[in-house]
Amino acid sequence: MCLVIERDLVEDVLAHAMRTGAEFAELYGEDKRSTSLALDDGRVEQVTSGRDRGVGIRVIRGATTGYAHTADLTAAGLRAAAEAAASAAGHADGGRHVVALTPAARHVVNTVVTAPDEVPTSRKVELLRRVDHAARSAGAEIVQVAAGYGDSRKQVLVANSDGVFVDDDQVRVLMRISAIASGDAGMQTGFQSMGHTVGWEAFDRVDVEALAREAAEQAIRKLRARPAPSGALPVVIKHGTGGVLFHEACGHGLEADHVAKGASVYAGKVGELVASPLVTLVDDGTLAGEWGTLGIDDEGHPTQRNVLIQDGVLTGYMWDHVRARAEGRPLTGNGRRQSYMHLPMVRMTNTFVLDGPDDPDDIVAATDHGVYIAKLGGGSVNTANGDFVFGMTEAYLIEGGRITEPLRDGNLIGNGPQVLRDIDMLGNDFAMGNPGTCGKDGQGVPVGDGQPTLRVASMTVGGTAS
Amino acid sequence: MSELLTIADRVVAQARPGEQVEAFVSRGGETEVRVYQGEVEHVVSAQSEGIGIRVIRDGRTGFAYAGALTDDAVADVLAAARENVGFGEPDEWAGLAEPDGVPVTEQVLWSDELAAVAADDKIDLAMQLERLTAACDPRVRVDEANYADAYGEAAVVTTTGIRQHGRENGCYVSVSTLADDGDETQSGFGFSVGRHTGELDLERAAREAAERATRLLGATKPTSRRLTVVLDPFVTAQFLGIISSTLNGESVVKGRSIFRDRLGEAVAAPTFTLVDDPTDARAYTATDVDGDGLAARRNVLVDGGVLQRFVHSSYSARRAGTASTGNALRGGFRGTPGVGCHALQLQPGTRSQAELVAGVDDGVLIQSVSGIHSGVNPISGDFSTGAAGLLISGGELGGPVREFTIASTLQRMLLDVVEVGGDVEWLPMRAAGVSLVIRDVTMSGS
């Protein structure tokens, strides 16, 4: 691998970091190479290649964490960063420390067949041209198409004073397609994306031209959209598109940092019924190829499958090193960071709801008047009171148990604990959703989500039609 | 001479015949202190540097970057950018900016005083803020209290004659609060920004954070109806951020702006005058040069409701057949410049927020919005966000409300502006805040 830091040197740097009386020191190293191509307005405007390489050092003393990072990977550079982190964590008489690292076997969760950096750039250009052509061929209404291709390879090394010494090789490929259609009532947008933690073979498995057509057709269908309703209505969410609902309605509230500070409506609720008994919610960083999948989290702990809600009952929270250590809990593989320049914290990986008993068609048929959401946008949550929003970017009215007219974009708002209880139908058609980026405290990390088709008995739809 | 300029000069000197080359070199750092319950939770001390190189040849653009400034890294980046040129498709408008003779308005963007602040003093500021906030109200807990500062230095040099260098620094404090009443918890925030620590107003940040959380206690879900909204300055600034994306010259030339055919027409109420002025030193995002290396300048975008101009970088201007307005925006060395507003401000009115509220019969004062990026579509114009605030009835502030949305379209909201307040607030955003009254907005609740 490109990121080679000898074990002896890592041991020396960690021991150096602990000289001021720290209880814990950690080194996180990263070497990331990325390529991105941007197509817009009918041409590949730019090809970008980038490299970020560096080390972050974390030192914990008492309740205080010190963090520093450097792109200078020489022994002197690493020692200087260790001193900066130790100094940030505060001083005490610590004496001498010895750190002995035990190399662990790599935790392999993904298989890469063709490394994207070995694929000629011309093939990536050609892929984007096909996407552009497919989207524009969907109809004369399509007036603009933008598409982005990206791949990255991040080689990671994590070592800490508890003896952890592990590495990981994280490969990603991503495609994003947006189309604009124009009609008598103005412009409308369509968007599709795919992202996987595998190699170039992802594009053999997914038909990107079909994805492009779908983005274009979504924009065209929305040209005849009418204003969304305003007020509380039953909402049916299509499978593989509504995972963000759970990410916002309860995922963030189950992160141990929010819980520890009493800033979550789910604090102190383990063992209680917090959702409809239909709901079993899982966070799993080991799902092969998914966007939130990692071999190890960014604290060097292997990812795992964590059941957060079982049949409606809250079974546990997600933890990182700091919170787990403070409360004597086992780690769950949820300590993540955006890059070596960032402090890790509790984050989700792939968060999803397991299948329920209902036929998805029956869910729509059982709804007399409501909204069917075929594609969701992003969302956000206030973990303290549980209020959350998410956007709908493709939605339809349900009238008399049938999906009818398309609706214009808008937000929905609900209260997490209430919405979880109000899930009254859950389909048997589970699917993972699109690649997402979860933002928290200024850091973005890749996450996945998924769910079967489901119905919430009542949510507030933020449109303008009475 | 700046070491960064030297590195950039050296890259540009390697340009081959027929090549345009731009080197952007930057270095920066930040300190972030978070305290919780009287103890330091973390101190992050971060330094980074890097280079981004753009090469244009025969209308094709290649770009590469690296987070390092060693000779080897710089040589690798130039080679990678050159290689990438071969894959871009020809664009007749591709090209770097050329000096346009507009003089740079010098700004005071650097404080030696801030650069000299000791680490312990930074921790003290965060500790003080936590104590001040907790003392505001017995129902208030502090979720986190932060101090942060950052500095940056950058150089941009091109083969077309651009050669600029600058540095800036700044700091802020922020605090998140939780207010409890029985089983109910509401949250709030407060902050203060400055060029140096002496400009930070800790008391005000503490007071606002406590008030935002406590005044929502007991909030109910309102009934759906159409009413008038009074946007708090912080919310108006977010609204202006969305409006600015519709005035972006690149969106205009690529057909993505709802206002692309409306220059010279009335797109807003006569009381609405919107200016982008990075030369106003009061703006947090004031700057002397743009991402292309041209002078940043004052541009009137909407005057008395009439659309006057779009903002352009050198690239979008060339495509539009006009001149750059000095609005190239660069996010750092990892990318090429885009187009955007630097420092928006609405021409303020004369009345206070209380006076504006007094003139509203049935309305809601919007304290915060959520989902502004998920429920607003600047291409179709649809606007819908989650919100929390206080009802207004007969000119008086009433009970708190939450878990509702406000919705309209961007086109209608601009025309439905009733009044701009006189209470300008300079925020750590690309737009200044001011209270804004908009009529006929749909509130969706129960």
Interface residues (C-beta under 8 A of the other chain):
Chain A: L37 D40 D41 R43 V44 E45 Q46 V47 T48 S49 G50 R51 D52 R53 G54 G62 A63 T64 T65 G66 Y67 A68 H69 T70 A71 A84 A85 S87 A88 A89 G90 T121 S122 K124 V125 V143 Q144 I180 S182 G186 M187 Q188 T189 K222 A228 S230 G231 A232 K261 G262 A263 V265 M341 L343 G377 G378 G379 S380 N382 A384 N385 D387 F388 V389 F390 G391 M392 T393 R408 D409 G410 N411 L412 I413 G414 N415 T460 V461 G462 G463 T464 S466
Chain B: Y36 E39 V40 E41 H42 V43 V44 S45 A46 Q47 S48 E49 T61 G62 F63 A64 Y65 A66 G67 A68 A73 D76 A80 A81 E83 N84 V85 F87 G88 E89 P90 D91 A119 R141 D143 E144 L178 E184 T185 Q186 S187 K221 S224 K254 G255 R256 I258 R334 G335 T336 S370 G371 H373 S374 G375 V376 N377 I379 S380 G381 D382 S384 T385 G386 A388 R402 E403 F404 T405 I406 A407 S408 T409 T442 M443 S444 G445 S446
